[in-house]
């Protein structure tokens, strides 16, 4: 039977779109499923503030009435303006290992983009950097994280077959928490404290953190990430959305904030206990028992690994050792709480400032992922 690609327009079709990923990866020990509600709300113009400056259309591919692939076409007009591009993005892409299916999906998105004046296609990307991005090209035998995409090895094979080429690569590291702070970090920490009057502060109340520092955290993110590949600055409405989404979940012991002598926020780190295995057990749904698995991971530290969700420092302090302050706090906290490892999550291979931080840690570059592009 031939393949038909149709736009997702109904609740039933959205359910098919989301659940196809669960079915495709149900036997994989490495894939970490997204929460159903997160995907649904991200693709809902009424719930995702990114639709203020974006347009998007999810599609499903069917053969003989059965879903065999999915993809979302996205145009982020703010990002296109910032980067002087006319690009359509593709994201949330999954497919069986079948050239006819893959070609049908990508031809549909390419045509959708061309009809709207786009001149190139790039991805996997979401609306913003808070959406999963980058197709896995190395590390297929390692468990994913809640912030990243997992895909089978045949995905990049099809991308190259269709003429897509590398646009950007991200690297991911598994770091072993040292028993003591490396001497270089300790020395840099002392220098930074003395020279710039910087220090670490922490909150014990999620509500107070959100009220006093929530907006500042994401404004610093906008500054620090401005020059990174494909970045789209968060709007005030998006910032409020992410404050409500992320800050209530964090373990405040793993959220060091860097402030200057006047208590102005100049940087931060946000780490989470790894939720990968909890998400696997939840199988995409909070009910009936998914919430229990997540609660155990968040509250009772039943994992030996953390994930670095966000690390950012104001541009004027980058390269001056400010990040060393974060690790001077995080390393003893890791040891105190019994964590042994930390996942860096994706960082651009060109981000030498961030990678320099790992030089004095035992580390493994265990995953690599890629954004592809093609002229239309």
N, C-alpha and C positions, 0 to 999 in steps of 0.2 A: 504494500500500500504506500502511496505517496505521503509526504509530510505536509501538514497544514499548519501555518503559524497564524495565531489569532490574538488580538489585543485582549488583555484582561479587563473586563468591564463589570463583572458581577461578583458578589461575595463568594459564590460557588467557585468561580474561576480563580479568585484570589486564594482560596483554600487549596485548590489544585496547584497553583503556582508555588505556594510556600511548602506544601507537603511533598512536592516532588523531590526536594533536596533531602528530606528525611528518608524517603523510600530509596533514593539512589545510594545513600551512604549508611543504610541501616546495618550493614555488616562490617563497616570499617571501624577498627579500633582507634583510629587517629582523628576522624572528623568530629568536630564539635558543633552540634546544631544550634542555630540561632533560636531565640525564643519566638514563637509564633506571633505573639502580640507585638514584639519589637519590629519584625519585618512588616507586618500589616500596618502599623502606625507610621513607620518610615515612608511607606508608599502611599499614604493617605494625605492628600492636599490639605485636608481640614486639621490634621494633627502634626504635620511636619512643617516647621517654619521655613525650611529651605525652599518651599514652593513659592515664597515671596519673590524669588529671583530665579527660579528653575522651572522647567517643565519636564515631564517624564511620562513614559508609557511602558508598563510591563507587558510582556508577551509570553505565551506558552506555545510549544510545538506539540502537535498531536499526530499520531499515526494509528489508524484504525480505532479512533476514539480514546486512545491511551496517551497520557502526557509523557513525552520523551525528551523534553528540553524546556528551558525557560531563559529569559533574559529581560533586562530593563534598559530602555533607551532614555538617556538623560541629557538635557542641555542646561548647564549651569551658566546663565548669562553673566553673572557677576565674575566668575572665574574667567570666562572667555574675554571679558573686557579687561580684567587685570593682566592677563597673559597675552592679550592681543591675538586671540585665536578664534576660529570658527569651528569648534570641535563638538561633536556629539560623543558622549561617554556611554560605555556599556558597563553594566554591573549586575550583581545577583545572577550570574550566568552559570548554568549547569546543563549538562547534556549527556546522553548515552554515547558510547564510542561508535559513532555512525556519521560518516561524512555528509550524507544527505541531510541529516538533522542539523548538524553544525552549520552547514552552508545556508540552510533555510533561515535559521535564527539570525545569523550575522548579516545576511542579505537584507533581511527585514529592517534591522536597525540602521544599516547603512542607507537604505532608501528613505527611511523615516528622517534621518539626519539631512540628507540631500534635499528633501522636500522643504526643509526649514532653513536652507541656505548654508548648511555646514559643509566644510571642506576637508575635514579629517575626522577619524574616529579613534578614540583612545580608551583604554581600560585594562582590566576591571577597575573601575572607580565608582564611588557613590556620589551623593550630593556634596559631601564635605569629607574632610579627613577623619571625621568620627564614624564614617561608614567603612566597612571592610573594603580594602583595596589591595591590588596586586595578586596576580596568579602565581601559585606555588610552582617553582621550577626545580627546587632542591629541598630535600627534607620530607619526602613523602612517607617515611617510616617513623615520623615523630608526631606526637599528639599536638593538635592545634591549640589555639588560645581563643578566648571569647571575643577578642578584638580582630581576629584574622580570618582569612579564607582558607579552607582546606579544599583541595581538588585532586583528582586522580592524575597519574603521570601522563595519560593520553591527552589531557587538555592542551598543554603547550605544543604538543605534536601537531594538533589540528590548527593551532594559531599560525604556526610557521607554514603549514601546508597552504593556508589561505593567503599567505603573503604579508602577514602582520610582522612587524619588526619591533625590536626593543625600543622603548621610550624612556624607561627608568627602571632601576632595580633597587630593591630594599634588601637589607641583610638583617638577620635575627640572631641573637646570641643567647646561649644558656650560660649564666654566670654562677659560679660557686661562691657562696658567701664566705669570706675569710673569717677566721676566728678573731682576728684583730684588724683594725684599720691599717691599710698599707701606709708605711712611713711617709711616702710622697704625699698621699692625701692628707695625712695628719699635718705635715709641714705646710702644705698649701692652705689648709683650713686656718692655721694660726696666722699666716700672712694675710689672708683675706679678712679675717676678723680684725686684725690690727690696722691694716691699711684702709679698709673701706667701712669699718664699723658695722659689718654684717653679722647677723646671728640667726639661729633657728628658733622658730616659735611653733607651738602646736595648740590645737583646740581640743577640748574634751566634749564639746557639744556640736552635733551636726547642724542644728538649727542656727547656732551662733556663727559657725563657719560659713554657712550659706549666706546669712544676713550680712556679715561684716566683710567677707572676702570673696564671696562667690563671683560677683561681677568682675572684681579685680583679677581673679585667677584667669578667667577667659579673655579678658582684655590683654593680659600679658601673653596669652597663647596667640592671639591675633598678631601681636608684635613679633614674637619669637619665631613663628612659623611662616611669616609673610613671604619669605623668599624660597620656601620649600615647594617642590614639584606639585603643581596642580592645586595649591592651597587656595581656599575661598574663605575670606574673612567672615567670622560669625557675626550675624546681626544681633541687635539687642534682644529681639524675640527669640532667636536661637539660643543665646546665652542663658536666658531664663529657662528655656526648655532643657538645656543640658545641666544646669544647676539642679533642677528638680529630678533629673534622670540619674545623675551619677553621684552627687555628693551624699545623698542619704545611704548609699551602699558602702562607702569607704570605711576602712578601719582607721580611725583617726591617729592611731599609733604609727601608721605607715604614711602619714601625710605631713612631711616637714615643709614648712614655709620659710623662705628666706626674707628677712626684713632688714632695713637699714636702721640707723640710729634714731630715726624719727618714726619708726614702725611702718614705713612705706613698704609694700610688698614688691619685691624685685625678682622673685623666682619661687618655684615650688616643685615638689615631686608628689605624685599620687600613685601609690602602689595598692594592689589588691591581692588577697589570697587567690591562688589559681582556682578558677571556677570551672575549668575544662571538664573534669570528671563529673562534677555536679550537673553541668549542662547535658552531658551525655546521658546521665541517669534520668534527668527530667524529660529527655526526648522532645524538647521543644515547647513543653507546656508546664505552667506553674501548678495546674490542678490535674489530678487530685493530690499528687505527692511531690511534684517538682519543687515546690517551695521548701519542703523539708530538706532536700538535698542541698539547695542553695544556702539555707540557714546554717546547716552544719559546716559548710565550707567557710561561710562568712564569720560565724560566731565562735566556732570551736576548733579552728585551725587544723582540720583533718587533712591537710596537705603539707608537703615540705617545700612547696614552690610558691613564689609570688609572681605577679605580672606587673611590669612597669607600664601603667596605663598612660601617664603623662609626665613628662619632665620638661620644664621650660624656664628660661631665664631671660630677663629683658636684654635686648641687643647690646646696650652699652656695658653690660657686665659679662657678656659672653667672651670666652677665651681668657678670663681673668681669674679663674679658679672658683667662681661662685658655686658651680655644681659640686665641687668637692665637699662643701658644707652639707649638701643633701646626703652624700654617702657617709659622711662622718656621723650622721644621725641614723641612717637606715641600717648600716652594718651591725652596730650593737643591738639595735631593735630586732633585726633578723635573728641574731643569736639568742636573744632573750625569749623570743616567741617560738623558737625551735625550727625556723625555716632554714633550709640548706641551699636553695637555688632561687634564681630569679630570671624570668624571661624578659629580655629587653623589649620584645615586640618590634615591629618593623622600623628600621631607620634607613634613610637613603644611603646608598653606598658612597655618595659624594659628601655626606655629612661628617667630615673629618673631625670636627670639634667634639661631636658626641662619641665617635669611635675611639678618640684619644683617651676617653675616660676609662675604657676597659683594659688599657695597656697593663695595669698592675693587678688585674684580677685573673684568676683561673677561668678560662672561658672557652666556649665552643661555638663556632659559627655554624649552627646546625640547620638553618633554613635560609632560603633565598626566594624572593618572589619578584614578579615582573609586571610592569604596565606595558602593554603593546599599543602600537599605533599603525594606522594605514591612511594614506591619502584617498579621498573619495573622488 
